[in-house]
């Protein structure tokens, strides 16, 4: 018994410290592990971004896994989809308003857009192995209507060469709200060029409003990414497939990296469809059934005024290629998160 207590004490003593610091002047909360930067929750305002995001995100070795453009452009990156910044949470059609494609680069007179406006930080907690951030936001249409009140808890964990972010978001309807079926949602991130899938052809992708974006072909030197979901589907074929988790593995420099997103059994639509593209968009979407199933399924999720919905997602960034047992263990642990 004494030996077990000693081992536990040693483990706690050696745990990595997760520190959260509110930098109000720069409108961000900085998250570090043992003094080294991990990520930041940034809320610069709608004159810069039309939502708050986590940006950038780093591995335990300090390697940035998120795309730099348009915030901090890096050589060789794609310069498409300006709304793809860091790690975000939104949806392509809420009461007819597009919260996914909303950015300062779009013409807001042609379509209806919405913004997710940061309204406060309610809790900051640092600690050994884990830190916690609680924030609030309003989902507001460009016409000034507040559709949803958001309360989000971020839990940041550090263990060995793994970094883990759990996002638990509760949305409360301020009027009757419908999340109309849209392929563009919901918890997503945009990856660094090296973690994209190699491709030799240009692409044109069209959003829910019919707006086309050209994605150019680029030099594939150092581009190493590959998707693999729980069922063993790989590459671009994971798009539009249901799965409890999806792994994007690759290499940046000499560092093997896995970036894994986990769905949660209590989420609507579990296991969700995946909006994962070879050009670096990596997202899980519980409310895009019609577009992913080619019309075989439909999900228009409704919340009556005063009704709430909670969604939970886990992002793991590892400085090694996670094995199937490791991913299943992480999924099992996450399934217990309330």
N, C-alpha and C positions, 0 to 999 in steps of 0.2 A: 504493500500500500504506500509506504513511504517512498519507494522507488518510483512509483507511478506519479506521485505528487511532485517529486523532484523533476521528473522528465517533463511534466506539464509546465512547471515553473520555468525550466530552461527554455522550452518552446516559446512561452510568452515573452521571456526576456529577449530572445533572439528575433522576435517578430519584427517585420518591417513597419516603420511608423508612417501612417498616412496622415498628412497634414493638409488642412484646408485653410486658405487665407482669402478673405474678401478684399479685393482691390477695387474699392468703390470708384476711385478716380478713373480707372480704365474700364469700369463696368464689367468686371469678371471676377470669378472665384478660381483661384489657382490651387491645383491639387498636386502635391508632391509626395514622393515615397523616399524616406530617408534622405530628404533634402534635395532629391533630383526630380525635375518636372515630369509629371505623368500626363495631365490634361488640364484644361480650363473650361469652366462653364462661362461662356461669354454672352452678354446681353447688351450689345452696343446700341440698340435702338433701330427703329425702322428706316432711319436715314442711311443705315449701313446694311443691316440684315432685317428680314421681315419675320424673324423668329430667333429665339435663343438656341444655341447649339453647344456641344462639346467640341473644342478645337484648340490646338491639334491633339491627337492621341498618339502616345509613344509606347514602345515596348519597354521591358525592364532594362534593356541595354541603351535606351534613349533614342532609338530609331523611330522616326515619325512614319506612321502607317496611313495617315490621312492625306488626301490631295491638298496642295497648297493653294492653287488658283480657286477663286479670285482674291482671297485674302492675302496670300503670300506666295505669288507665282514662283515656280521652280522650272529650270530648263527641261524641255522635253515633255512637259505635261500637256494633256488635252485642255482645251479652253472652251468646253461646251457646258450646257446646263449650269448656269451661274447660281441656281438655287441649291446645288449640291455642295454644301459646306459642312465639313466635320461629321458629327453624328447628330441626327435630328429626329423629330417625331411630329408627323402631321398627316393630312389626308387630302386627296385630290378633289373631293366633292362633298362639301358639308352644306346642306340646304342650297345647293347650286353654286356655292362659292369654292374656288380652288385655293386651298391652303398649301398644296405641294409645290406648285410652279411659281408661287408668288415670290417676286424679287424686284429689285429696282431696275432690272434689265428688260422687263416686259411692259408692253403697252396696256395699261390698266383701264383703258377706255374700250377695248375690244372684247374683254371677258371680265367676269366677276372674280375677284380675288379676295383672299382673307389674310390677316396677319395674326401671329401668335405673340402677344405683347407681354413681356416680362413685367410682373407687378410687385414682386417682393421675394426676399430671402427670409425664411421663417426659422431656419435652424442651420447651424454649422457645428459639426462635431468631428474632431480629429481623434486618432487613437492608434494603438498597436494593431497592425494588420487590417484595420478597417476605418474608414471615415464616412460621414454621412452629410448630405446636403438636402435641404427641403426648400423648394421654391414654388411660387405661384405664377399663373399667367392667365390672360383672357384671350379667347379665340374671337376675334372681331372682324366683321365683314368690312369691305372698303366703304360701305354705306353707313358704318358706325354702329351696327347692331352687334351686341355681345351674345354669341351663341352658346359658349361654353366657358365655365370657370375650371381652371386646371390646378390640381395640386400634385406635385411630383416629388418623389423621394429618389435621390441617387445614392447608391451605396457603392463606394470605391474600396476594392480589396487588393491587397498585394501579398502574394505568397510565392516564394522562390522566383522563378523566371516568368511567372504569370501575373497579368494584371486583369482584374475583373471589374466590370461596371454593371450593376443592376439598376434598371430604371423601372419604377413603379408609379404609374400615372393614373389618377382618378379624374375623370371628366364629368362635370355636373351641368346638365342642360339648363339654360336660362330661359329657354322657350322650347317648343317642340323642335327636335333636331333629327335629321336623317343623314346618316353617313351613306350617301349613295354609292353604289357599286362603282369602284374605280381601281384600275391597276396601279395607280400612283399613291402608294402608302407603304408602311406607316412608320415603322421604326427602321431608319436607314442610315447609311454612311457612304462616303465616297473615298475610295482608296487611292494610295500613291500609285504612280505609273508602274512601278516594279511589280505590284501585286495584281495588275490587270492580267487578263488572259491574252496571250499572243494572238494577233489578228492581222491578216494581210489585205483586208478590204474595208472600205469606208462604209458607214452605215447612216441611215436616216431614221430617226425615231420620232414618232408623233405622239403628242400628249393628248389628254382627254378632250381638250378644246380644239384639236385638229392642228395645233401649231407644230411644225416640223423642225427638228434640230439635226443638223448634219454632224456626224462624228467621224472625223477624218482618220485615215490610216496613218500610222506613225511608225518610226523605227522601233523594231521589237528587241533591240539589244537590251539585255537585263530584265526583260519582262517575263515573269516566271509563274504567274498566278494560275490556280486551278481550283474550281469549286468541287465539293463532294458533300452530298447530303446524307442523312442517316440511312437512307435506303440504298446508298451506293451509287446513285446517279451522279455523273460528273460533268464538268465543263459547262458550256452554255445550256445544256439540257436541263439544268436544275431550274431554269426560269419556268414559272407557271406550274411547278410541281409542289404538292403538299409535303411537308416534312416538319419534324419537331426541332431539328437544328440543321444548320448548314455551315460548312467549314470552307474557308478560303485559305489555302496554303500557298506559300511562295518563299522567295528569298530576296532580301535587300542587302547588297554587299555580301558579306560572309555569314549573315545571320539568317537561319531558318525561322520562318514566322508562320504561325497559325492565327487567323482571325475568325472566330466562331460566334455566330448569333444563335441564341436559343429562344424558342417560343415557350410559353408556359401553359400547362394543362388547363388552368382556369380562364385563359383568354378566350374571347369569342372567336369562333372559327378554327379552334385548335384541332389538328395541326394546320397551320396557315399555309397559304401559297407564298411563293418567293418571287420577288421582283429583283432578281440578281442578273446583272448584265456583265458581259466580258470586259466592258470598258471601265469598270471600277465602281459601278453602282451596286450596292449590296443592301437589300432591304427585305423585310418580312411584312406581309400585308394580310391582315385577317378579314379584309372587307373589299376584295376585288374578284369575287368568285366568277362573275359572268365573263369578264375579260380573260381570265386565266383558263376557264373551262370551255371556252368557245361557245358560250351560251347555254351549256348544259345545267349550270347552277346559277343562282342569283342570290345576292345578299345585300339588301338595303336595310342597314341596322338603324333602328329608331330608338330615340330616347324622348320620353315625354318630359315636359317642363318639371324640373326638380329631381328627375331621375339621374342616377350616376352609373358610370361604367369604369371599371378598373382594368388596365392592361399592364402586363409585366414582361420585361425583356431583359435578357442577359447578353452582354458582350464580353468575350474573353480574347485577350491578346497575349499570345505565348511566344517566347523566344526559342521555341522548338516546334517541330511538327507534332501536334497532339495525336495520340493513338485513338483508336475507336473506344477502347475501355476508358481512357481518360475523358473523352467527350461524353460518354454515357454516364460516367460518374458525376461530371459537372452538371449534366442535365438532371440527374436524380436529386442532387443537392438543391438545384434551383427550383425543382418542383415543390419543395417544401417551403419556399419563400411565400409568405402571405401578402 
